[in-house]
Amino acid sequence: MKKRVLATLMSVSLVAALLVGCGDSGSKPASSSTDSASTDSASTDSASTDSSADTTASSGDSSSAATGGDYTFEIIVKSYQSSYWQAAVTGVNQKAEELGVKVSCTGPNAESDIADQVNMLNNAINNAPNGIGLAACDQEACLDALQTAMDKGIPVVCFDSGIPSAPAGSVYATIATDNYAAGATAAENLYPALKDKIASAGAPVRIGEVNQEATSESITSRGLGFIDKFIELATADGKSVAVIGNEYYVNNCKDKGDEASADIIIEVAVPAQTTVELCATEASVILNKADTIGMFGSNQVAAEGILTANENLDVLGTDPATSILAAGFDAGSVIKGAITSGKMFGAVTQSPLAMGQTTVEVLTKIANGESVSDVPTQGYWYDSTNMDDSSIAPNLYD
């Protein structure tokens, strides 16, 4: 994907304030204008390899911060399904008010509603905005629309998930966590807690992974990052690993291994639709297996699915000798509560608030004629020992 050279650097300070809860559970637009501090926004999806990172999503010198004009931006999130997107849209609205620009936010009901999101993108293009912010549900489904946007001279900024095969020049910048590294972070924290149990096992043990889908860059990268890092760590300890289950993850991990001879089996499940209930169904199958010792849910919906499954099974905990250890992704009150109560071992979260803020600032820079480039955002591993730390707490949205 062709990217413009960074000519002017920007800095976005993460606002460590209470997130604004926003409205409908449907797919209606959520708009913000510069003459109102209220938001009518979406509700619903990440992490870094360094839990000590600060809470600023930055691309350089704060003296180059964007200033707004008479601009209107269309922002399309992945869904109205989880509080992750509520936090992102809150950031969008905060930065729009600060810069004096207008935004209109839309998104489908669920992240599996790919066709609905494509229709929203096409409608956004027809509105001829000054720019579009897009968190794509599917890496391939938006390609024709991106070409149309480029033909009409409408710049697109991707956030949360990139589109690697986008038409050259159609996407000006991508604002996202390194999702592959984020998935690896979960493995780097879960594996040491299970290491002794794996070493002493007299038979193969099982690690479950629930991914809500196998289409978006963010989810697939996290899932593969976890698998590849877990295999790397286990191999370094002399253990063999096999990956089974969903074909996408089996075929795209670095080494799927041999199930017949493996010491560790990583079983990957993907539901038919991206709902907590269907993720719970998939998780229940794995949690019910006697050899399961660990689980990973690669986003809020998947992690909450694992916790929902556990309501009936009661097999999760933080002591590997007596329970299954589960690592999650993202935040939200359900995951935070489970970590606090000892039902979930820990999770990785990114800063959707900063991501939303940065998207509007980058779009404003483009509208001002400035050059931009990709902006990485920070993320964090958190558990019961560090949830209140100043570098973590602002990112744990409800």
VEXVOLO-117205 format. One line per 3 residues: number of its first residue (from 1); for each residue x, y, z of N, C-alpha, C. Coordinates in pm, whole numbers. Each point is the difference from the previous one (the first is absolute). Layout:
BEGIN
NUM = X:Y:Z:X:Y:Z:X:Y:Z  ...
% end
This chain:
BEGIN
1 = 86:-118:0:-86:118:0:89:122:0  -23:87:-94:82:119:-15:-28:97:112  99:51:67:-18:93:110:75:127:-29
4 = -55:112:41:69:128:-16:107:15:106  101:75:-36:113:21:91:-40:97:110  37:-29:119:-36:87:113:77:130:-11
7 = -74:113:-15:63:131:-8:-19:77:128  -110:-30:68:-28:74:124:-39:-100:106  64:8:114:-26:-98:105:-113:47:88
10 = -68:-100:63:-110:40:88:11:-73:132  -71:52:97:-6:-65:131:-141:9:54  -47:-111:52:-134:-2:56:9:-44:144
13 = -48:77:93:4:-37:142:-125:-77:35  18:-115:54:-113:-83:41:-72:64:118  -128:21:-11:-77:63:106:-42:-107:99
16 = 53:9:123:-31:-100:103:-124:43:77  -110:9:-72:-125:44:61:-101:-112:-10  -110:15:65:-105:-100:-11:-54:-1:-141
19 = -15:-119:-58:-51:-10:-136:-149:30:-2  -42:60:-109:-141:36:-13:-78:-118:-54  -103:-45:68:-82:-109:-49:-89:50:-111
22 = -7:-75:-110:-73:50:-115:-102:-101:-45  -106:47:-46:-131:-39:-27:-45:-128:-58  -42:2:-125:-81:-106:-55:78:-127:-17
25 = -73:-114:0:62:-127:-32:-22:-35:-145  -67:85:-72:-23:-22:-143:107:60:-84  -25:8:-131:102:46:-94:-27:142:-48
28 = -64:83:85:-26:137:-38:125:84:14  11:110:-77:117:86:11:10:61:139  124:26:41:22:71:126:80:123:-33
31 = -59:117:10:63:120:-50:48:89:112  104:77:-30:50:100:94:26:128:-76  -45:113:54:30:128:-61:76:86:97
34 = 61:104:-50:89:81:81:-73:91:96  -132:11:-8:-71:88:91:-67:-75:114  37:-125:18:-59:-79:107:103:-91:61
37 = -2:-13:132:94:-90:69:-59:-137:16  -124:-18:-38:-63:-131:15:32:-86:-119  -5:-133:21:28:-93:-107:-114:-100:-11
40 = -29:-37:-125:-96:-106:-27:73:-101:-84  64:-96:66:100:-78:-70:-23:-148:4  99:-72:-56:-9:-144:-10:31:-66:131
43 = -32:-129:8:45:-75:116:77:-122:-42  111:-14:-7:74:-127:0:145:-12:-19  286:-163:-118:123:-77:14:89:66:77
46 = 478:-45:128:102:-69:-46:108:7:88  268:63:-34:77:-35:114:142:9:-35  85:4:90:138:18:-35:86:-101:67
49 = 126:-4:-41:94:-90:62:64:61:122  -40:121:37:62:69:113:-108:57:90  -20:-66:115:-105:44:90:36:128:73
52 = 121:49:-16:39:123:66:-12:121:-92  -52:-20:-120:-11:110:-96:-94:106:53  22:127:-46:-87:107:49:-132:-1:-74
55 = -89:91:39:-135:-1:-55:-19:97:-114  107:43:-64:-9:95:-109:18:-70:-134  -96:16:-89:16:-46:-137:61:115:-77
58 = 125:-16:-42:72:116:-53:66:-31:-131  6:102:-86:79:-12:-121:102:112:-9  29:66:111:105:99:-4:-23:121:84
61 = 46:114:-47:5:126:72:-139:60:16  -37:32:126:-134:53:25:-21:138:-59  107:68:-40:-15:133:-58:-68:-4:-135
64 = -11:-119:-59:-60:-13:-132:-143:-51:6  -65:12:116:-137:-49:14:-90:64:-103  -94:-83:-52:-88:48:-106:-96:105:52
67 = -38:92:-88:-107:93:29:-110:-22:-101  -123:15:43:-113:-35:-86:-40:111:-95  -97:-32:-83:-60:94:-93:-145:-39:-16
70 = -62:43:-106:-139:-35:-26:-5:-138:-64  36:-101:78:15:-136:-51:-106:-92:61  -41:-98:-80:-89:-106:47:63:-135:-33
73 = 7:-87:101:60:-132:-17:-104:-108:31  1:-105:-80:-82:-118:26:88:-104:71  -46:-51:113:73:-99:77:-83:-128:5
76 = 58:-112:-42:-74:-126:-5:72:-102:88  -64:-36:111:58:-98:92:-41:-141:-41  54:-98:71:-29:-139:-37:-138:-47:43
79 = -49:54:112:-132:-43:45:-45:84:118  -123:-23:40:-55:60:121:-7:-108:109  91:-95:-2:-17:-122:78:69:1:136
82 = 109:76:15:71:0:127:42:141:39  34:16:126:36:131:52:133:50:-56  77:-88:-63:123:43:-67:-30:112:-100
85 = -103:-21:-81:-31:97:-104:-65:124:58  -70:-14:112:-51:118:69:117:90:42  107:-63:52:117:78:41:66:67:-120
88 = 9:-73:-113:62:58:-119:-78:119:-51  -133:-11:-3:-83:109:-50:4:118:97  10:-29:129:17:109:97:126:80:-34
91 = 108:-70:-33:123:69:-40:-18:80:-127  -73:-57:-96:-31:72:-124:-71:131:31  -103:-7:81:-80:118:31:78:103:81
94 = 83:-45:92:82:92:78:94:80:-90  68:-70:-89:96:69:-87:-71:88:-101  -116:-42:-49:-76:84:-94:-40:131:66
97 = -46:-6:124:-38:122:70:122:88:24  111:-61:35:123:75:26:49:73:-124  -7:-67:-116:53:58:-123:-103:82:-77
100 = -126:-8:40:-101:77:-70:-41:-59:-133  -4:-132:-9:-44:-67:-122:-126:-80:33  -68:-45:-104:-122:-78:18:26:-146:-38
103 = -62:-91:76:14:-142:-30:-137:-66:4  -16:-103:-80:-119:-84:3:47:-144:12  -41:-69:106:47:-136:26:-110:-102:-28
106 = 36:-105:-71:-93:-109:-28:73:-132:19  -76:-109:-2:59:-133:11:-110:-104:3  27:-121:-44:-101:-107:1:-30:-48:141
109 = -103:-81:12:-36:-54:131:106:-95:54  60:-80:-87:100:-98:41:113:-2:-102  115:-45:44:118:1:-88:-10:-103:-112
112 = -95:-92:12:-23:-96:-109:-92:57:-108  -56:118:24:-88:64:-100:84:78:-101  80:-73:-76:98:60:-89:-69:78:-113
115 = -103:-59:-58:-70:67:-111:-61:132:46  -52:2:123:-57:124:52:107:108:12  118:-38:45:106:100:14:43:53:-137
118 = 7:-88:-100:37:45:-134:-104:100:-53  -128:-26:26:-104:94:-41:18:135:69  36:-5:128:24:125:74:118:76:-57
121 = 102:-73:-41:117:65:-60:-38:66:-133  -78:-70:-80:-44:58:-127:-88:123:22  -87:-6:101:-83:117:32:87:117:46
124 = 103:-31:78:91:104:46:69:67:-117  43:-79:-96:64:55:-119:-96:91:-76  -126:-43:-10:-101:79:-72:-27:134:69
127 = 29:7:130:-19:127:73:113:100:-26  102:-44:-72:112:86:-39:62:74:119  43:-75:103:62:66:115:143:43:-33
130 = 62:69:93:140:39:-16:94:-117:29  -52:-105:60:80:-118:27:-82:-105:70  49:-123:-2:-70:-113:60:96:-75:92
133 = -47:-31:121:73:-88:90:-69:-136:-1  74:-107:-25:-59:-133:-19:69:-105:85  -79:-70:82:47:-121:69:-66:-117:-71
136 = 69:-60:-94:-60:-98:-90:-23:-135:68  -121:-54:-17:-32:-133:51:68:-109:-81  23:27:-126:57:-100:-91:106:66:-87
139 = 114:-65:-14:112:58:-72:-25:14:-149  -86:-84:-54:-20:-2:-145:-130:67:-46  -99:5:88:-134:42:-43:-9:146:-40
142 = 93:83:49:-9:145:-24:86:48:-117  63:-89:-72:98:42:-101:-63:83:-111  -115:-40:-51:-64:75:-108:-41:140:50
145 = -53:5:121:-41:128:55:121:93:22  111:-56:41:121:81:18:47:57:-133  -13:-79:-105:36:50:-133:-92:116:-39
148 = -129:-15:30:-95:107:-31:33:127:78  32:-16:127:36:116:82:122:70:-58  99:-76:-41:120:60:-57:-31:71:-132
151 = -85:-61:-83:-38:62:-127:-71:133:23  -72:11:111:-72:123:32:81:97:85  124:-37:27:87:89:76:-29:7:148
154 = -60:-106:56:-32:-3:143:105:-83:73  78:62:86:103:-76:72:-61:-92:105  61:-116:18:-45:-98:99:112:-27:99
157 = -34:0:127:93:-39:106:-58:-124:67  77:-108:7:-44:-120:69:40:8:147  -84:-53:87:38:-8:140:-43:-135:57
160 = 71:-44:100:-16:-131:64:49:-114:-89  -45:-5:-123:41:-105:-93:43:63:-132  111:-47:-52:45:46:-131:-61:-81:-112
163 = 22:45:-123:-44:-73:-120:123:-13:-90  79:-103:19:128:-12:-71:-13:1:-153  -111:-52:-53:-15:-7:-145:-83:114:-57
166 = -14:109:74:-75:116:-49:64:56:-126  -79:56:-92:57:62:-120:106:103:39  111:-4:-70:112:88:33:-45:145:0
169 = 27:68:111:-34:141:11:-136:29:57  -82:-104:23:-136:24:50:-3:22:151  89:-65:71:7:16:146:123:84:34
172 = -23:114:62:107:95:27:82:-39:123  -64:-64:96:69:-40:123:-83:-105:71  67:-82:79:-67:-99:84:39:25:145
175 = -100:8:85:20:27:142:-40:-126:75  96:-73:49:-33:-130:59:112:-51:89  -38:-85:90:95:-77:77:64:-104:-92
178 = 123:-39:30:61:-114:-67:-70:-124:56  -104:-44:-70:-85:-106:54:71:-134:12  92:-28:-90:75:-124:11:84:0:128
181 = 67:113:27:78:13:123:-90:-3:122  -122:53:-13:-93:0:112:-42:-142:37  -28:-81:-101:-31:-141:27:118:-72:64
184 = 119:34:-48:121:-60:59:15:40:146  -40:123:34:7:46:138:-85:-87:92  -118:-38:-48:-85:-88:80:69:-134:25
187 = 63:-56:-103:71:-127:16:119:15:94  70:113:-11:117:24:85:-37:8:148  -122:36:29:-44:7:138:-70:-127:48
190 = -69:-69:-90:-70:-122:38:94:-120:9  93:-11:-94:86:-119:-2:81:-19:129  65:104:53:78:-21:124:-85:-53:116
193 = -126:41:5:-87:-48:107:-36:-148:-16  7:-51:-123:-34:-138:-28:124:-89:-20  115:60:-1:124:-69:-36:26:-124:86
196 = -13:13:129:28:-114:89:-101:-112:-22  -126:35:-20:-102:-102:-24:26:-73:-131  44:75:-101:33:-63:-128:120:-92:15
199 = 101:44:75:122:-79:17:-25:-131:73  -95:2:94:-23:-119:81:-111:-90:-55  -63:42:-107:-112:-77:-54:47:-134:-55
202 = -75:-105:31:34:-132:-51:-70:-34:-130  -85:92:-46:-74:-19:-125:-16:137:-65  -41:4:-126:-18:130:-67:-100:89:74
205 = 27:129:-3:-92:98:59:-53:91:-111  -109:71:31:-71:76:-104:-11:147:40  24:87:-98:-23:144:14:-110:38:-98
208 = -104:60:47:-109:43:-88:16:145:-41  -41:30:-122:-2:138:-49:-132:24:-69  -71:104:43:-126:37:-63:19:135:-68
211 = -20:2:-132:5:123:-79:-140:24:-54  -50:121:9:-138:24:-41:-20:-16:-151  107:11:-77:-10:-20:-145:139:-24:-57
214 = 5:-19:-131:127:-24:-68:11:86:-124  -48:127:11:-1:88:-116:72:132:22  -12:61:118:60:131:21:147:-14:38
217 = 78:100:-40:144:-4:27:30:-3:149  -74:77:79:31:8:142:-19:-134:70  -111:-67:-25:-29:-127:68:93:-110:-49
220 = 17:-12:-130:85:-107:-52:145:18:43  48:123:0:138:24:42:21:-34:147  -96:37:84:12:-33:142:0:-151:21
223 = -94:-67:-68:-8:-145:16:127:-69:-43  55:41:-114:123:-61:-49:120:40:86  0:124:50:108:43:87:7:-83:126
226 = -117:-29:59:-4:-84:119:52:-140:-30  -50:-59:-108:38:-137:-36:151:-10:-24  52:89:-84:142:-9:-37:90:23:121
229 = -35:94:87:83:26:118:-7:-115:100  -119:-56:18:-13:-113:92:82:-118:-49  -4:-24:-131:81:-109:-57:148:28:20
232 = 40:124:-24:141:37:16:47:-24:143  -79:41:97:39:-16:140:3:-147:41  -100:-76:-45:-4:-142:34:113:-77:-66
235 = 29:32:-125:108:-67:-73:134:25:68  19:122:50:124:32:71:16:-84:126  -111:-49:54:4:-88:117:-4:-147:-37
238 = 16:-28:-130:8:-139:-45:-134:-67:-22  -107:75:-9:-132:-57:-21:-46:19:-144  -71:-98:-52:-55:9:-136:-145:45:7
241 = -43:75:-102:-134:59:1:-69:-27:-133  -130:-28:6:-82:-14:-120:-117:96:8  -40:56:-115:-112:93:-7:-113:-68:-76
244 = -118:-2:59:-116:-63:-63:-118:95:6  -106:-36:-74:-123:80:6:-20:82:-126  -33:127:17:-33:87:-114:111:1:-104
247 = -38:-22:-125:98:-18:-107:85:124:-24  -58:119:11:79:120:-26:121:6:93  -23:-21:126:108:11:97:97:-118:-9
250 = -54:-116:-27:87:-117:-18:92:19:-120  -55:52:-110:77:13:-123:92:122:-3  -24:97:87:79:123:-5:95:19:118
253 = -4:-90:98:100:8:106:134:-48:-56  107:30:72:134:-30:-52:27:-150:-9  -54:-78:94:24:-144:0:-117:-69:68
256 = -84:-69:-79:-118:-64:58:32:-131:70  119:-54:-20:45:-117:74:-77:-126:-33  18:-104:85:-61:-131:-20:-79:-36:125
259 = -129:-6:-12:-85:-26:116:32:-135:65  36:-98:-79:22:-135:53:117:-7:97  99:87:-18:120:-8:83:20:123:90
262 = -95:93:-1:20:127:70:-14:-14:152  80:78:70:-13:12:146:-109:101:37  -20:98:-88:-99:105:22:-86:13:-125
265 = -130:3:20:-93:21:-111:-66:137:18  14:86:-99:-72:127:0:-122:-15:-90  -117:6:61:-125:-18:-74:-66:135:-22
268 = -22:35:-126:-53:132:-36:-145:-12:-45  -86:79:61:-143:-3:-33:-45:138:-49  -88:-1:-100:-60:123:-54:-150:-25:-16
271 = -84:83:62:-145:-20:-12:-53:40:-136  -123:-39:-28:-63:34:-128:-30:149:-11  -26:64:114:-25:144:5:70:59:121
274 = 23:130:-5:79:64:106:-90:44:115  -42:-96:79:-79:30:119:64:-65:121  -24:57:117:51:-58:124:-56:-140:20
277 = -128:-16:-32:-65:-129:22:63:-111:-84  27:29:-128:60:-102:-86:147:-24:34  69:105:43:136:-20:50:-2:-88:124
280 = -101:18:86:-13:-82:120:-22:-146:-35  -78:-24:-104:-24:-138:-44:130:-67:-42  81:73:-79:129:-55:-43:94:-20:119
283 = 0:96:90:88:-10:116:-38:-117:89  -130:-26:15:-47:-109:85:55:-134:-46  5:-19:-131:51:-126:-54:143:-25:46
286 = 82:104:-6:141:-14:38:16:-8:151  -73:84:74:10:0:146:-43:-134:59  -87:-72:-68:-50:-128:49:100:-114:-19
289 = 107:23:-74:97:-106:-25:95:-11:119  24:-122:43:75:-25:123:145:46:-9  54:11:-120:142:36:-14:21:150:-20
292 = -104:81:3:13:144:-20:58:66:125  105:81:-20:63:69:113:2:152:-19  -27:48:-121:6:143:-26:-94:40:-112
295 = -42:129:-1:-88:54:-103:43:141:-34  -28:39:-125:24:137:-43:-116:46:-85  -57:117:34:-104:63:-80:55:128:-58
298 = 0:14:-133:79:103:-67:-67:137:-13  -120:17:56:-59:134:10:-106:-2:108  -69:109:18:-97:10:109:-111:-103:-13
301 = -53:-16:-120:-109:-94:-22:45:-143:30  116:-39:-51:50:-135:22:34:-25:147  63:99:64:34:-16:142:-125:-11:86
304 = -101:83:-30:-124:-9:75:-72:-132:-29  20:-54:-120:-56:-132:-31:60:-108:87  131:7:22:65:-98:88:-54:12:141
307 = -18:122:48:-52:21:135:-146:-45:11  -77:22:-105:-139:-46:0:-7:-152:8  86:-67:-76:5:-147:5:36:-48:140
310 = 85:74:66:44:-41:133:-107:14:107  -104:78:-27:-108:16:98:-63:-134:37  -8:-90:-96:-56:-132:27:106:-102:41
313 = 123:19:-50:104:-101:22:83:27:125  24:127:31:79:41:116:136:-71:4  75:13:-110:131:-65:-7:115:101:-11
316 = -31:129:-13:104:100:-15:48:51:136  126:42:4:57:56:121:141:48:-26  73:28:105:137:50:-14:105:-97:54
319 = -43:-114:52:93:-102:49:7:-112:-103  112:-13:-71:8:-101:-107:-10:-144:52  23:-20:127:-8:-135:56:-143:-49:12
322 = -94:95:13:-139:-39:26:-100:54:-101  44:83:-93:-95:63:-91:63:27:-137  -85:38:-95:44:39:-133:27:150:2
325 = 115:42:-52:36:142:-4:-45:60:-133  -72:111:6:-49:65:-121:58:140:-13  48:30:-119:47:136:-33:-99:60:-99
328 = -34:125:22:-95:67:-87:64:113:-79  -86:78:-63:46:114:-80:-104:110:11  46:126:6:-86:116:19:-42:11:147
331 = -93:91:27:-42:23:138:-151:-19:11  -70:97:62:-142:-17:23:-24:-53:140  -117:28:54:-30:-33:139:1:-150:27
334 = -41:-81:-97:-4:-145:21:141:-57:17  89:38:-91:138:-50:6:72:55:123  -17:129:26:64:60:117:-48:-67:129
337 = -130:-25:9:-54:-66:118:54:-140:17  15:-72:-112:51:-137:7:145:-4:45  78:98:-44:141:6:43:8:36:148
340 = -82:93:41:-1:40:141:-42:-115:91  -96:-80:-46:-51:-110:83:84:-127:-10  97:-2:-91:85:-117:-15:-52:-105:-96
343 = -102:33:-79:-50:-95:-99:79:6:-130  60:115:-30:84:13:-119:140:39:43  99:-64:-59:140:20:39:48:141:-31
346 = -37:53:-115:41:134:-42:-43:24:-143  33:116:-52:-43:36:-136:93:106:-57  -12:19:-129:72:105:-71:-101:102:-47
349 = 29:126:21:-90:104:-49:78:106:-77  -64:62:-92:56:115:-68:-76:123:44  25:113:-63:-69:122:38:-92:45:-113
352 = -125:-47:-1:-93:43:-105:-28:150:5  3:59:119:-23:144:12:105:77:-80  128:-32:22:108:67:-72:-7:-30:-149
355 = -43:-120:-35:-11:-36:-141:-104:86:-71  -115:21:67:-103:86:-58:46:143:-13  68:51:103:53:135:-5:100:16:-115
358 = 89:-96:-11:105:9:-102:-58:-5:-141  -105:-79:-19:-64:-9:-132:-49:137:-47  -68:72:88:-51:132:-37:115:98:-23
361 = 103:-8:82:112:93:-20:71:-25:-133  19:-128:-36:66:-30:-126:-87:44:-118  -131:-25:7:-89:46:-107:4:152:-15
364 = 9:71:112:7:146:-5:130:45:-63  110:-65:31:128:32:-62:-8:-16:-152  -62:-111:-43:-13:-24:-144:-83:111:-64
367 = -111:36:63:-86:106:-53:74:133:-7  95:20:91:81:122:0:114:-3:-101  10:-113:-72:105:-12:-101:133:-49:54
370 = 1:-51:122:123:-50:58:19:-147:-35  124:-44:-1:31:-141:-25:-6:-77:131  -41:-125:-8:-14:-84:120:57:-139:-29
373 = 16:-77:106:42:-139:-16:-66:-83:109  28:-129:1:-60:-90:98:34:44:143  -94:-24:91:20:36:141:-25:-124:86
376 = 103:-53:64:-21:-112:92:-56:50:132  -93:-74:57:-54:35:132:42:-105:101  13:41:125:51:-87:104:-110:-90:56
379 = 43:-108:63:-90:-90:67:71:-65:118  -74:-77:79:52:-41:129:-51:-138:43  87:-76:70:-44:-119:73:-42:45:139
382 = -113:-47:46:-42:34:135:-58:-122:70  17:-2:130:-58:-104:84:-34:62:135  -30:-81:97:-45:53:128:108:80:73
385 = 126:-17:-41:109:67:70:28:141:-50  -48:35:-122:37:131:-55:-116:78:-58  -124:-44:23:-115:65:-61:-15:146:44
388 = 51:32:117:-15:136:52:121:89:-32  101:-54:-68:118:79:-33:-39:116:-93  71:111:13:-33:118:-79:16:-22:-149
391 = 87:-92:-39:22:-28:-143:-104:-98:-57  -77:-62:87:-96:-102:-43:-144:48:14  -33:52:117:-139:31:34:-74:85:-104
394 = 63:102:-62:-75:82:-96:-48:-77:-123  59:-116:-26:-35:-77:-120:-105:-108:29  -40:-15:125:-93:-107:35:-142:55:3
397 = -52:22:-119:-135:52:-17:-103:-101:51  -119:51:32:-108:-87:45:-90:-45:-114
% end
